[in-house]
Amino acid sequence: MIETGLSVGKIIKTLVQPNKKIKMETITFDKLLLKTAFCCMASDGKIVPKEVKKIKELCAESSLFIDFDFGKEINILRTKINERGTEFIKYYFDLLNNTELSEDEELSIIDFAIKTINADEVIEYSEIKFFKAMRKCLNITDEIILSIYPDLEFYLEEDIHTGSKLDKLINNYLGSVELPQFEHIKLDI
């Protein structure tokens, strides 16, 4: 897990412009990591116990998650995605795209994302599309990513059909997935 240079409880203030309305949101980096992992888990329209277990392990192993009620937080996200559907995912991309992060923080986001996507050992193309859109929200170079994660080359290749623009990637992902109503996430795994 990559955490060099990350500060515990760092508060990130970001300017978010969903639907052209400007509003300031404050989020801690640990919650941004959890939201990243949750969105990756839900990106294929399924929440599988192996993915929940992996996210719980990532949070437990990280020094960023202090006094953290995993069950409560993950089910808050489940409720929000059930209420808002694809708007929840769009908001996540807006949040990530408009947040200033260090290189180490961006690498942590990638680490949480990849470990979550790979947790169930089944990689759906919708998860790859989601990762590509998420990656376009970050400033880190592909070269740095590949120096740490050499197996991610496929995740970083441009789609022939989507080009490289973030809006096209997000719309391509959202157009390919149908988000169901997710059940309460059980933690007895």
Disulfide bonds with the S-S distance in Angstrom:
none
